[in-house]
Amino acid sequence: MGMETEYATLAVDPQALSSEDLPASLFVYEQICEAIRRDQPTAKGLFDSEQMFLASGGAVTFESNPTLHDTPGGLIEIATPEVRSPEELLTCQRSIDQLVADATAESETSFDLRVLKNSSDSYSHIYGCQESYDAEVASGVWLLVYRIFVCLLWMMQVVSLVVSVPLLWCMLAIGWMAQRRRGRANSADFPNSAAEYDASEFAGFTEHDSLHDQPPKTAFDSVPPVVAMFFVTALRVIHLPIVLVLRFVARHIAFRPQRRYLTALLASRLAVCGSGGLDYEGRYRLSSKAMAIDTIADMGSFRGERPVFVYGHWLSHYCAKTFLSLASTRIMFARRQRLQIGLSDSNMADHAEYVKFASVSLVLDMIEAGAVADLPVLKNSVASIHRIASDWNLISSVPTSQGELSALEIQKKYLMAARQFVGETSKQWHGESETVLSRWGSLIDILSAFRRDHTQTRDAIGRIDWMTKKHLIDALGEKSEWTEKKKIDLRYHELSAAGYFQQLIRRLPEAVLVKQQNVDRRRRSPPSGSPAARRGWMIREFTGSDEVFHTDWAYAMIGRGRKRKRVNFDT
């Protein structure tokens, strides 16, 4: 299992500067990455030169539209290494939280930068985190059907590659010509500058340079925006058949039992693990991210959909990474694939974070074991998710296969079924299951007490995010302004000593589940027994060496030309 979390950057601005004077998002990202490189060895991503893999096994990615790189904003996504237990995942997540907070504070800029681990900003932009689990994509006849579609997608991938190559070469040629024209224009503007300046300061390209010496990314970046938009639209049209087939597989074939029996758990756990949020009209929600969900299973990136189950990594494999991953499509035939969940809030509290992915991990075991008879199935899923997310009183009921149930009642049914499943399983396979049940049950007890009496919130402070945040907002009083409440909503998630949750948790050490020495260890070294261990070792081995080294999650490429070798991490 693993987590991907998007962090928002904040420039503390006591001078009320205009947006033009604030640091550009790409500049902030680069400065934070530079601070991370001072903390530990890193390696460039194989498919994205701006992506950075860490010796700890995780990865840092810049989440921003290329046209917005020069504007403030942007999100820094950091993924944990792959782990095999909820306790390890919580430890890795906390190590990443501390890493990005320290790197932001130590970045060499003239601005006071902070980072927020939340799910929505003051403009209602939605982001946050996603969870990934190793799960059976299908079984029996459905596995055969799935593999037939993988064969079809591979053939479509080949066709799209053949059709795309001429377009990309044409786009590359236009970029090179734009570079040369810019270089000549700069030479005309500075005719006497040769003795004083390097021409690369003006254009990055001189007439003595060969076109083929320029990196393709530099050439692509030089293409005029209107022309680039035309080529991007053409490429999207070429890949549209792949998207349509992928969408069919995602909605009707892949992970059928998981989508059927997990959706009610994911919707109802908003009451347990929601981070809370205040909307423009002053209404408090269990989760801002849940309110943006518009479908159950989809790509989540082609048209900006916000699904519960996300297949954007499949879309990236078949489309964006076509040139280097064509031969890697064989991994899509495997029985076990990555199940990615988008209905997930960014949690500050250890208990909520742990129960969030530990409960899903346990229920996935139940689904694969066929212990699903007592699990409710959600009806009218998207509408039910919105209804639950809108009700912090925990009163509303939604239709399920077992009748109208509230979020708390659904959670209790899953917990009861999980306890029965663990009780019937041999102790040698229990792992952390008893800890999961204990912590999960304790949060449900807190919510049950709150449901009976809304003044019973003391035990929730520092353990359930949405209740902790609401407690702080309510402390302002009924006459407080929306801006005052929204300030708490945002700065609750600030990863600095001044962050509201950080200030609160220092007074509640009993609410902290992970030991600092374990967090420090995971900050620099990945857990053993996973692909992250070998990836981290290779990053340490090749960082600073003469060998060209780029990596992705599943494998790394070492060397140049014919001597270039591929090293898989799962062998």
N, C-alpha and C positions, 0 to 999 in steps of 0.2 A: 504494500500500500504506500501511498505518498500524497503530498499536498502541494498545490501551487497557490501562492498568495500574492496578490497585487497590492503594493504599497503606494500610497499617494504622497508626494513631496509637498512640503509647506515651507514657504519663505516667510519667516517672521518679519513683518514690515512696519516698524513704528513710524516711518516717515511717510506712509501712504503713497508709495511710488505708483506710477502708472504701469500698466501691463508691459509697455515697451521697455521699461527699466528693470523689470524683474528678470531673473536668469532663465535662459531658454531651457526647455525640457531635456534636450539632448546634452547640453552642457552639464546640467545637474547629474544626469545619468552617468556621463563619463567621469565626473569627479568622484561620484560614489564608487564606481567600479575601480578607479585608481586607488581609493582608500582600501577597498577589499583586497586588491592585489598586494598591498603592503601588509595585509593581515595573513595571507596564505597563498600558496601557489595556485595558479589558474591556467586555463587553456581556452582558446577560441572555439566557438561552436563550428561544427562541420558545415551546417546549412545556413547559418546566420553569423556573419563576422562580428556583429554587435552583441551576440550572445556569449556568455562567459561561464564555463564550467569550473567548479570549485574542487579543491582537494578534499573537501569534506563530503563530496559526492553529489552536491546539489548543483543548481544552475541559475544564473541571473540573466534575465531577458528584458529588453526595453519594449514596453507596450505603448506604442504611439503611432499614429498615422504619419508616414514620411512627410506629408505636407505641413505637419504641425511641429516639426522638430525645433523650429526657431521660436516657438511660442512657449509661454510658461505652461506648466502642467506635466502631463505624461505620467505613466505608471511604471514602477519597477517591479517586475514579477520575479520572485525567487521560489524555486521548487526545492523541496526536501529530497534527499536521497531515497531510494527505495528501501523500505524496511519490512520486517516480518512480525512486528508486534506493535500494539497501540502505545505501549509505554515508550518504545524507541521513537515512534513517530512524534509523540508529544515532546520528547527531549530534543529531537532534531528541529522541530518547529520553533521551539523556544531559542535554540542556538541561532537560527536564522533571524528571528526577531531581534536578538541582541546584536548580531553581526550587522544588519542593515542600519540599526539605530546608531551603533558606534561609527560605522562608515560615514553616515550622514553628518554626524557631529564633527568628525575628523576631516571631512572633505575640505580642500583648500580653495575656498571661495570667500568673497567679501560679504556673503549673506549668512544669516543665522538660519540654517536649514533644519527642518524637522521632518519626520516621516510619520504618516498615519496608517494604521492597520485597520481599515474600516471597509464598508461596502458601498457607501454613497457619499458624494460631496454636497456642498450647499447648492449646487446647480442641478441636483438630482441625477448626476451621471452615476451609473451603476457599474461596479467592478467587484472586487473581493477575492474569494478563493474558490478552488475546485479540488475535489478529492478524486483519487485514482485507486482502483483496486484490481488485482489480478483475479479474473473470474472466468468461468466457462462461458464461451460465447454462444454455444449451442450443444445439443447432444442428440443422439439417435438420428432420425431422418432429417431433423432440422440442421444438424451439423453437415450432412451431405448437401442440403440445399444451400447452406451458407457457403460451402467451398465451391459449388458450381458458380455462384455469383462472384466469388473471388477470382475465378478463372475469367469470367466475363469482364470484370473490372481490369484485370491485368491486360487483356487484349485491347480494351478501350484506352488504357494508359499508354500502350505502345502507339496506337493511332494518334492520340493527342500529342504525344511527343514528336512524331514525325511532322505533324501539321504545325506545331508550335515553333520548331527550329528555324524555319525561314523568317518568321515574324521577329524572333528574338535577335537573329543576326541583323536584320534590317534595323531594329531598334538600337542595337549596339553600334552599327555604322553611323547612324544619325548622332548618337552620343559622341563618338570619336570626332566627327566633323564639327560638332558644336564646340568640343574642346579645342580643336585646332583653330577655329575661327576666333574663339575667345583669346587664345594665346597670341594670335596676330594682332588683335585689337589692343591687347595690353602692351605689346611691343611698340605699337604706334603711339600709344599714350605716354610711354616712358622710353623715348628713343635713346636717352643718355644714361639709362639706369643700369646697363649691363655691368659696369665696373663697380656699382655700389650694391646691387641687389641680385639675388638669385631669381631667375624668371619664374621658378616654381612658386614663389610667394604670390605671384599675380594670377597664374593660370594653372599651375600644376602640370604644365605641358609646354614644351618648346618645339620649334621646327626641327631641331636635331633629334628629338625623341621619335622612336618608332611607335606607330599606333598600337602595335601588339605588345608594347612594354607597359601599357596602361592597364591597371586592374579593371575588369569588366564592371565592377560595382561603380567605379568612378565614372565610366562612360555612361552607364545607365542613369546615374544621378544628373548627368549633363543634358539629358534629353529634355526639350521644352515641355512644360506641364501639359499643354493641350495635346501634343503628339503622344506623350506618355499615357494620357488618359485614353486615347484612341487604341493604343496597343493593349493596355490593360483590359479594356472592354472586349477587344477581339479575343484575348486569351480566356477571359471568363466565358465567352460564348463557346469557344472550343471545348472547354472543360465542363460545360453545362450538362451534357449527357452523363458524365461520370457522377456529377453531383446528384442528378435525379435517381440514378441507380443506387448510389450510396444512401440517399434519403429513404428509399424503399427498404433497403437492407436494415437501416437503423430503426425504422418504425415497425417492421413486420417480421424480421428474421432474427437479428442479433439480440442476445440477452433477454429473451422473451420472459422466462420466469422471474428474472431479477427486476425487470420493469414492472411486472404484474404485482409482485409482493413487496417491493421496496418503496414504491411511491407513497403509500400510506404512512410508512415509517418516516420518510423524508419530510412529508408535509407536516406531520404531527410533532416531529422533533423541533420545529420552530419554537414551540412552547418551552423546550428545554435548552436549546442551543442558539436561538435567535439572538442577534446582537442589539436589536432594537433600533429605532430610527424615527426621527421627527420629520413629517412632510411639510410642504409649503403652507398648508392650511392649519398647521398646529396639531394634526392628528398623530398620535403615537402608534407605531406599528411594531410587531414582534420582529419583523425583518423587512428592510427596504428592498433587498435583493429579491425576496420572494414575490413582492408585488410586481416585479418586472418579468417574471416567468410567463411565457406566452405559448409554450408547447411542451410536450413530454419528452420527445426524442428528436433531435435534429443536429445539423452541423454546428450551429452556434457561431459561425464566422462568415458564411457565404453571403447571407442577407442580413446579418445582425440579429438572428434569432436568439432567444434566451431560453433554451430548453433545460429540463431537469437532467436528462441524460445527454451528454455532449459527445459528438463524434468529430469534432474539429480536427483532432489529431489524425483521423483517417483521411479527412479531406486534404490535410497538409501532405500526407504520405503520397496520395495518388496524384496530386496536382502540384503543389508548391515545390516538393522535393523530387519531382519526376526524374530529373537528369541523373541524380545520384542514388535514387532508391529503386530504380526499375527492377534490379536483380533482387532487392530486399523484399519484394512483394511476397516471397515465399513465407515470410513470417506471418502473413495474414491467414495462412492455412492452418495455423496452430489452433488446437482446441481452446487454449486459454489466451485471452486477450485483455486489453486494458479497458476497464469500465470506468468512465469518467462522469462524475456527478457535479452539475453546476449549481444545484440548489443547496448552497453552503455558505454560511456567514463567516466572516473573519472574527474569531473570538479572542478576547483578552484573558478571560478566566480559564484557568487550567482544567477545572472540573467540566465546564461546558465543552471545551475543546476536546478533551479526552473522550467524553461520552459521545460526542458527535461522530467520530470515526470508529470508535470501539464498538458501539452498538451496531453500526452498519456492517462491520467486519464479522461480528457474531451472527447476525441475521443472514449474511451471505453464506456462511457455513451451513446454517439451517436449510437454506434454499437448495444448496447443492446436495445436501443429505436427504432432501425430500420431506423435511419436517415442516410442512406449510399448511397443514389442515386447519390450524387455529389462527392463521394470520388473516387479518381483514384486507379486502381489496377496495381501493378508493374508486369512487364513481365521480364523474364530472371533475376530473383531476385538477385542471388549471383553476377553475372557479373555486374548488375546495381549498386549494393552496392559498388563494387570495383571501378567502374568508377567514381561514385560520390565522394568517399573517396580520389581519386587520383587528383581531380580537385579543387584546392583552388581558382582558377579564377572564379569558379561558371559558367562556360560556357557550359560544356558537358550536353547533353540531353540523356535520357534513355527511352526505350519503355514502355508505360503504356496503359491502356484501353482507355485513352483520347488522345492518340497520343504521339509523342516525347516531353518530358518535362524536363526542368532542375530542379535541386534540389530546387532552389528558387521558381520556378513556382509551383512545387508540394506543397511546404509549403504554398504558398498563397492560393491554392485551399482548403487545409485543414482548414486554418484560416477562409476563407470565409464561408465554410460549418459550421464551429463551431459557427461563429457569427450568422448565420441564425438559427441554432439549439437553441442557448441560447435565441435569440429574440423570438422564438416561445414557450419557456418554461416559466411556471409561475414563478414569481419572488421569491416565497417562496422556490423554489428548486434551486435557482441560486448558493448559497454558495459562493465559490471563483471564479466562472466562469468569472466574469467581470474583476477581477484582472488578471486571466490567459490570457484572450484575450488581455488585455492592454500590459502586459509584452511580450507576444508572438509577438504581432504586432510591438512593438518597436524594437525588435531584427531583425525582417524581414525588417523593414524600414532601419536599419543600414546596413544590407546586400545589400539591393537594392541600397543604395547610393554608397556603395563600388563597386557594379557591374557596375554602370555608370561611376565612377571615382575611380581608385585604390588608389588615394591619400587620399580619404575620410575614414580614419580609426580612427579618434580621438574619436568618440562616442563609438567605439567598445572596447577601452582599458578598461580592468577591467570588461567587461560584456560578451564578446565572447572570449573564451579561445584561440582558434586556431589563431585568428587575433591578440590577445594580444601577444602571444608567437612569432608569425611571426614578429611582429613589433620589438620585442627585438632582434631577430636573425638578422633581416635586418640591425639593427643599428650597427652591427659589421663591415659591409662593405663587398663588393664582394670578397675581397682578404683574408678573414678570413678562417682559417682551419676548417675542419669538426669537429675536437675534440672541438674547441671553441664553435661551434654552438650546438653540442650535449650536452655540459655542460649546456647551457641555456635550452635546451629541457628537461633535467632531473631536474635541480635545480629550474626550474619554479614551479615544483610540491612539493618542499621541505616544510614540515610543521614545520618551525622554523622561528625565527626572521630573519635569514639569507636567507630564501627562496626568490627567485626572485619575485614571485607573492605577497608574504606577504609584501615585501618591497614596491612594487608598490601600493598595495591596501591601505596602510597607508596614501598615498597621495590622495586617491580617496574615501573618506568616503561616497560620494553619490552613489557609486556602491555597497555598503553593504545593503542588504535587511533585515537582522534579527538583532534584538536588543540583546546586550550582556547579559542583565539580563534574557531574555528568554532562551538563550543558556545555561546559568549557571543552570537554573531550570531544563531543560531537561537533563542535564548532570547527574543528580542524581535521577530524578523521571520521570516515563513514563507518557505519555498523558492519560487522562481518557477516558473511553468508548471503550477500546480495551482489548484483552487478555493480553497485556503487563502490564496493570495496576494491574491486579491480580497477575501475575507472579512476578512483581517487589515487591509487598507488601509481598508475601510469602518469597521471598529471604531475605528481611529485617527481617522478623519474625523469620526465622529458621537459619540464619547465626549465628554461634557461639553457637547454642543450642546443646543439647545432641542427638537430633534426626538426623538420617541419612536422608539427603535431596538431591535429584538429580532432575533436571528438563530438559524438552525439550520445544519446542515452544508451543505445544498444551496442555501439562499436566505435572504434577510433581509427583514423587513417594516419600512418606514419611514413614520412619520406616524400620524395618527389619522383615524378615521371614513372619509368618502368620499375623502379625500386620501391615504389609506394606500396605499402602493405596495409591490410585491414586486420584489425584485432577485435574479435567479438568478446563481449564482457560476460556472456552467459555460459561460457565453456571453460 
